[in-house]
């Protein structure tokens, strides 16, 4: 007695999303008309661009926080020195 365990291919499912929105995917025509910079960014993974921009924003925020902290510390020292002299 021989049992045959063969699997059917999974590509028999119907892709309704692509069929439903196939006429609305107009990005490819726009990409061909875009500048070289935009085409380069779209061809690579955009996650690295997003990561770079977010890192720049975080470093700027960190810089301003350190700067404000130094200014506040300087003002506190001035207030404490004036209180000691009075």
URSULMO-V255285 format. One record per helix or strand of 3 or more residues. SS is the DSSP state (A for helix, B for strand). FROM is the first residue (numbers start at 1). TO is the last residue. If there is no record, write none. Layout:
ss-><SS SS>
from-><FROM FROM>
to-><TO TO>
This chain:
ss-><A A A A A>
from-><10 16 27 36 47>
to-><12 24 33 43 85>
